[in-house]
Amino acid sequence: MTASILRHPAEAMEATLRKLALRAENYGAADNYGSGKLIEEFEHKMAVLLGKPAALFLPSGTLAQGVALKIHTEQRKQKRIALHPTSHLMLHEHQGYQELWGLQSHVLGQPEEVLRYADFPNELDVGALVLELPMREIGGQLPSWDDLQSQVAWARERNCAVHIDGARLWHCPAYYKRSLGEISALADSVYVSLYKDIGGIAGAILAGESDFIAQAKVWSRRAGGNLISFYPYILAAQQGLDDNLASISSAVDYARYLGPMLATIPGVRVNPETPQSAMFHLHIERAAEDIARLTERYLSQHDVQVLPPPRGQDRHGYSICEISVGRSTMEHPPEFWLAHVLACLAHD
């Protein structure tokens, strides 16, 4: 493929594994049920990066967040959690927070709008507040720093734990002009993904106070998340951090230019109008099957991947394509993508 707008440069499995084998030569042995130099050094590195005393590697963000919210709500003897209606827990986990972890939900805010302090009621008793930063389902939008601080203050006044769903937290320093540690300091716990923007194979980090992480290890074991070894995932996460972390702030800046450019295409609007993170949504006035057909044909004719498959529809019937900016996107100037997306959608 000559060019792809999709986040990271593509790499064959065998090439990835060869690269990880070379990295593995730095370690004498694999991790074993959460212990060993490889995993302990990595967890320490991630704790420092996120400004927390301790961190735990887990196989998925779904597990990481369930564990975190279980601990917070048990400590406060309140099973109800507050979260936005577009939270991953609400939309993509088959109600696992309820069916598996025994929690209840209270929804804050409107589905198409960023969560704001004005959405928080005066009278509400919850054990934990989930803040997704940035908010994926609405194009990577973020509350202002002052509003975010007000949301956290609301929780603190009520002895409510604050948990950051930071699957894409890596985007936030460029927007808030603050370090990952400063942002994470707002919360009792924070989860980050190791495969989306970082480009690892799979896996997540849950970070927080030392006693919280000690409890998380117990809950991970109970839930079947404490596998005998994670070394391929940890090595891949190390490689991904080396390859991608330093470029994410540049990706945020790039998205701010690319989004408004693509919004000049007839029948296309961008959400948000000025991207706030290294992602945004294109709302395209075409059926999903038409977009899929056009992009496949354009790829076959020009060897250029201009759009991902649509991930849904908005209330106006527009198809939604999610643009996640990464090193692959940034191999070409924004004008390159404007020309190719325009040419692709111009065909019938």
Secondary structure as the mmCIF struct_conf table of DSSP 4:
data_model
#
loop_
_struct_conf.conf_type_id
_struct_conf.id
_struct_conf.beg_label_comp_id
_struct_conf.beg_label_asym_id
_struct_conf.beg_label_seq_id
_struct_conf.end_label_comp_id
_struct_conf.end_label_asym_id
_struct_conf.end_label_seq_id
STRN STRN1 ALA A 3 SER A 4
BEND BEND1 LEU A 6 HIS A 8
HELX_RH_AL_P HELX_RH_AL_P1 MET A 13 ALA A 24
TURN_TY1_P TURN_TY1_P1 GLU A 25 ASN A 26
BEND BEND2 GLY A 28 ALA A 29
STRN STRN2 ASN A 32 ASN A 32
TURN_TY1_P TURN_TY1_P2 TYR A 33 GLY A 34
STRN STRN3 SER A 35 SER A 35
BEND BEND3 GLY A 36 GLY A 36
HELX_RH_AL_P HELX_RH_AL_P2 LYS A 37 LEU A 50
TURN_TY1_P TURN_TY1_P3 GLY A 51 GLY A 51
BEND BEND4 PRO A 53 PRO A 53
STRN STRN4 ALA A 54 LEU A 58
BEND BEND5 PRO A 59 PRO A 59
HELX_RH_AL_P HELX_RH_AL_P3 GLY A 61 ARG A 76
TURN_TY1_P TURN_TY1_P4 LYS A 77 LYS A 77
STRN STRN5 ARG A 80 LEU A 83
TURN_TY1_P TURN_TY1_P5 PRO A 85 THR A 86
HELX_RH_AL_P HELX_RH_AL_P4 HIS A 88 LEU A 91
BEND BEND6 HIS A 92 GLU A 93
TURN_TY1_P TURN_TY1_P6 HIS A 94 GLN A 95
HELX_RH_AL_P HELX_RH_AL_P5 GLY A 96 GLU A 99
TURN_TY1_P TURN_TY1_P7 LEU A 100 TRP A 101
STRN STRN6 GLN A 104 VAL A 107
BEND BEND7 GLY A 109 GLY A 109
TURN_TY1_P TURN_TY1_P8 PRO A 111 GLU A 112
BEND BEND8 GLU A 113 GLU A 113
HELX_RH_3T_P HELX_RH_3T_P1 TYR A 117 ASP A 119
BEND BEND9 PHE A 120 PHE A 120
BEND BEND10 ASN A 122 GLU A 123
BEND BEND11 GLY A 127 GLY A 127
STRN STRN7 ALA A 128 GLU A 132
BEND BEND12 LEU A 133 PRO A 134
STRN STRN8 MET A 135 MET A 135
HELX_RH_3T_P HELX_RH_3T_P2 ARG A 136 ILE A 138
TURN_TY1_P TURN_TY1_P9 GLY A 139 GLY A 139
BEND BEND13 GLY A 140 GLY A 140
STRN STRN9 GLN A 141 GLN A 141
HELX_RH_AL_P HELX_RH_AL_P6 TRP A 145 GLU A 157
TURN_TY1_P TURN_TY1_P10 ARG A 158 ASN A 159
STRN STRN10 ALA A 161 GLY A 166
TURN_TY1_P TURN_TY1_P11 ALA A 167 ARG A 168
HELX_RH_3T_P HELX_RH_3T_P3 LEU A 169 HIS A 171
HELX_RH_AL_P HELX_RH_AL_P7 CYS A 172 TYR A 176
TURN_TY1_P TURN_TY1_P12 LYS A 177 LYS A 177
BEND BEND14 ARG A 178 ARG A 178
HELX_RH_AL_P HELX_RH_AL_P8 LEU A 180 SER A 184
TURN_TY1_P TURN_TY1_P13 ALA A 185 LEU A 186
BEND BEND15 ALA A 187 ASP A 188
STRN STRN11 SER A 189 SER A 193
BEND BEND16 LEU A 194 ILE A 198
BEND BEND17 ILE A 201 ALA A 202
STRN STRN12 ALA A 204 GLY A 208
HELX_RH_AL_P HELX_RH_AL_P9 SER A 210 ARG A 222
TURN_TY1_P TURN_TY1_P14 ALA A 223 GLY A 224
BEND BEND18 ILE A 228 ILE A 228
HELX_RH_AL_P HELX_RH_AL_P10 TYR A 231 ASN A 244
HELX_RH_3T_P HELX_RH_3T_P4 LEU A 245 SER A 247
HELX_RH_AL_P HELX_RH_AL_P11 ILE A 248 LEU A 262
TURN_TY1_P TURN_TY1_P15 ALA A 263 THR A 264
BEND BEND19 ILE A 265 ILE A 265
TURN_TY1_P TURN_TY1_P16 PRO A 266 GLY A 267
STRN STRN13 VAL A 268 ASN A 271
BEND BEND20 PRO A 272 THR A 274
BEND BEND21 GLN A 276 ALA A 278
STRN STRN14 MET A 279 ILE A 284
BEND BEND22 GLU A 285 ARG A 286
HELX_RH_AL_P HELX_RH_AL_P12 ALA A 288 HIS A 302
BEND BEND23 ASP A 303 ASP A 303
STRN STRN15 VAL A 304 GLN A 305
HELX_LH_PP_P HELX_LH_PP_P1 PRO A 308 PRO A 310
STRN STRN16 GLY A 312 GLN A 313
TURN_TY1_P TURN_TY1_P17 ARG A 315 HIS A 316
BEND BEND24 GLY A 317 GLY A 317
STRN STRN17 SER A 319 SER A 324
TURN_TY1_P TURN_TY1_P18 ARG A 327 SER A 328
HELX_RH_3T_P HELX_RH_3T_P5 THR A 329 GLU A 331
BEND BEND25 HIS A 332 HIS A 332
HELX_RH_AL_P HELX_RH_AL_P13 PRO A 334 ALA A 346
#
